[in-house]
């Protein structure tokens, strides 16, 4: 007499986070260019398939909360950053810190409409690189945002965060190890962008 056996086959499928979480959710501030301040905050909830082209950022990242993960740094509280670049950023920051550049403050994922054309009220209409978790600010107290600064000199005007003092050990310069390492992984430095502003704390795929 034959013996029948039942076999249970288990199939494990690893899905990308955006497929596991079909719902995209994020909350973004709204910047008014005329008033030069945040004037509103919006919460967006939609299916991933409904994301517009303006909600699809560099490195395949989106502003959706489920697309962001924590940086695991032994010297800094957790901050969110896009999962597609998190391991590279984490490696560079740890290496820079171990080589003697103390990292005191990091700003990364921070959704905000602060780019693009203005609407009828003077509000910006497009998401910044921080909105996708693809921009990171390092030690802003020592690397501020400056205007009237086509080339760094004494006439540059501090617009935001801390004054830049070249002799200070936390001041980022074009040959700083952190700047060089960021460049190697495709992150440009805001201290080298074209135009009248220089964002010395800032790194992103474009530098803006």
C-alpha positions as a printed Julia matrix, in Angstrom:
208×3 Matrix{Float64}:
  0.0    0.0     0.0
  1.42   3.38   -1.03
  1.96   6.08    1.52
  0.91   9.59    0.56
  2.78  12.49    2.04
  1.72  16.09    2.12
  4.42  18.62    1.58
  4.09  22.24    2.61
  6.05  24.61    0.47
  6.77  28.05    1.84
  7.59  30.84   -0.55
  9.16  33.93    0.96
  9.07  37.03   -1.19
 11.06  40.07   -0.18
  9.23  43.2    -1.18
 10.56  46.71   -1.43
  9.22  49.05    1.29
  7.07  51.0    -1.18
  5.31  47.76   -2.16
  4.79  46.71    1.45
  3.42  50.15    2.22
  1.15  51.03   -0.69
  0.14  54.19    1.1
  2.51  57.14    0.89
  2.3   59.64    3.72
  4.32  62.76    4.46
  3.89  66.18    6.05
  5.57  69.17    4.41
  6.0   72.82    5.33
  5.12  75.54    2.8
  7.62  78.38    2.27
  6.39  81.81    1.2
  9.06  83.59   -0.85
  7.5   87.03   -0.4
  7.18  86.8     3.37
 10.39  84.73    3.68
  8.9   82.31    6.2
  6.92  79.1     6.56
  3.23  79.91    6.27
  1.53  76.52    6.21
  1.91  72.78    6.65
  0.28  70.13    4.51
 -0.16  66.38    5.02
 -0.23  64.23    1.89
 -1.7   60.74    1.87
 -1.93  58.84   -1.41
 -1.09  55.56   -3.08
  2.5   55.16   -4.25
  1.2   54.71   -7.79
 -0.32  58.21   -7.64
  2.95  60.03   -6.91
  3.66  62.85   -9.35
  7.01  63.37  -11.08
  7.71  66.16   -8.58
  7.41  63.6    -5.77
 10.1   61.37   -7.27
 13.52  62.62   -6.28
 17.19  61.74   -6.79
 18.5   58.21   -6.2
 14.98  56.77   -6.58
 13.83  58.39   -3.34
 10.41  59.85   -2.5
  9.19  62.07    0.35
  7.11  59.19    1.73
  7.84  58.38    5.37
  8.12  54.68    4.53
 11.0   55.48    2.14
 13.11  56.87    5.01
 15.21  55.01    7.58
 17.33  56.0    10.57
 21.04  56.67   10.31
 22.7   54.56   12.99
 25.51  56.75   14.29
 27.2   56.14   17.66
 27.84  59.88   18.16
 24.51  61.45   17.13
 20.78  60.91   17.76
 18.9   59.14   14.94
 17.96  61.17   11.86
 15.93  59.99    8.89
 17.41  59.69    5.4
 16.43  57.97    2.17
 16.96  54.21    2.39
 18.71  54.12   -1.0
 21.67  56.21    0.17
 21.61  55.63    3.94
 24.43  53.06    4.06
 26.8   55.26    2.02
 26.07  58.37    4.08
 26.4   56.44    7.32
 29.8   55.06    6.28
 31.16  58.49    5.3
 29.96  60.21    8.48
 31.41  57.52   10.73
 34.73  57.6     8.87
 34.94  61.4     9.0
 34.16  61.4    12.72
 36.75  58.71   13.42
 39.35  60.66   11.45
 38.91  63.7    13.66
 36.01  65.77   12.32
 33.47  65.96   15.19
 29.9   65.89   13.89
 27.77  67.81   16.36
 24.54  68.33   14.42
 22.91  66.69   11.4
 19.77  67.74    9.53
 18.51  65.34    6.86
 14.91  64.33    5.98
 12.73  67.43    6.29
  9.84  67.68    3.79
  9.13  71.19    2.57
  7.82  73.04   -0.46
 10.69  75.5    -0.81
 11.62  75.28   -4.5
 10.06  75.88   -7.88
  7.54  78.43   -9.2
  5.4   80.58   -6.93
  1.64  80.23   -6.7
 -0.71  83.23   -6.57
  0.03  83.69   -2.87
  3.81  83.66   -3.24
  4.19  80.1    -1.95
  6.79  77.74   -3.39
  5.31  74.71   -5.13
  8.06  72.08   -5.37
  9.82  69.87   -2.85
 13.4   70.48   -1.72
 16.11  67.8    -1.74
 15.69  67.49    2.03
 12.11  66.4     1.33
 13.34  63.2    -0.31
 15.92  62.45    2.39
 18.64  63.07   -0.21
 20.19  66.2     1.32
 22.09  66.48    4.56
 23.31  69.48    6.56
 26.38  69.08    8.78
 27.3   71.34   11.71
 25.18  74.34   10.63
 26.38  76.39   13.63
 29.78  76.64   11.94
 28.79  76.45    8.29
 26.01  78.91    7.59
 24.06  79.86    4.49
 25.42  83.05    2.88
 24.14  85.5     0.29
 26.02  88.05   -1.84
 28.62  85.33   -2.04
 29.52  84.42   -5.61
 33.02  83.78   -4.26
 33.73  83.44   -0.55
 35.06  86.72    0.87
 34.44  89.26    3.63
 31.45  90.78    1.8
 29.4   87.56    1.98
 26.26  88.09    4.08
 25.16  85.48    6.62
 21.51  84.55    5.99
 20.99  81.55    8.25
 22.71  79.54   11.01
 26.25  80.11   12.25
 29.09  82.32   11.12
 31.83  80.69    9.05
 35.31  81.07   10.56
 37.97  79.44    8.41
 40.28  78.68   11.33
 37.59  76.8    13.29
 38.01  72.99   13.23
 34.31  72.45   12.38
 34.37  74.77    9.35
 34.0   72.86    6.09
 36.28  73.77    3.2
 36.68  72.39   -0.32
 39.58  70.15    0.72
 38.04  68.98    4.0
 38.05  65.14    4.21
 34.29  65.08    4.73
 33.72  67.17    1.58
 36.02  64.9    -0.44
 34.38  61.72    0.86
 30.88  63.04    0.17
 31.94  63.9    -3.36
 33.1   60.32   -3.91
 29.6   58.98   -3.2
 27.85  61.47   -5.48
 27.03  64.19   -2.95
 28.09  67.7    -3.95
 28.89  70.43   -1.43
 26.78  73.57   -1.14
 29.92  75.63   -0.64
 30.77  75.13   -4.32
 27.43  75.85   -5.97
 27.12  78.54   -8.64
 25.32  81.79   -7.99
 25.22  84.35   -5.21
 24.41  81.93   -2.39
 26.7   79.44   -0.71
 25.28  76.79    1.62
 28.37  75.63    3.5
 26.56  73.08    5.69
 24.77  71.39    2.8
 25.32  68.23    0.7
 23.08  66.82   -2.02
 23.28  65.27   -5.51
 23.33  68.8    -7.01
 24.76  70.82   -4.13
 21.51  72.81   -3.89
